[in-house]
């Protein structure tokens, strides 16, 4: 049983804790949010490590996605959650204790299920792992079918072909552009 802390719109814990399968009941309530975490791992060839979701997943079965992601469980910080998700899904251990997310998307209407909106603070961590050998990764069988490196253009083509989660291409580009940690102003 996975438990989630519920936050208000100012990212303050409300004291409410729910079971993961209860989140559908919260949809549409603008005062109840939770934390989603995502990692985009890059190499020195300007490629992102992407994963193919297992075919039995309810959302986007068999579709390619960013490197790793999930939700913060009760008592976890965003940094602890992304560390756990990266290790669980692909076997990579990174200490994020001293790192803030590269950026956060406050997703009040991230997507809809049963016509109700989804409310989450979506924290994105952009990571450079230049020497990562993907043949040594330990993929979580329940979550990940395969991994590979992909360029920005390859991800765009996969989006066009319905093979990748349908992110806005400008959002994918933002991840590629911000990966160096330079912020929003090009110097």
Secondary structure, 3 states (H helix, E strand, C coil): CCEEEEECCCCCEEEEEEEHHHHHHHCCCCCCEEEEEEEEEECCCCCEEEEEECCCCCCCCCCEECCEEEECCCCCCHHHHHHHHHHHHHCCCCCCCCCCCCEEEEECCCCEECCEECCEEEEEEEEECCCCCHHHCCCCCCCEEEEEEECHHHHHHHHHCCCECCCCHHHHHHHHHHCCCCCCCCC
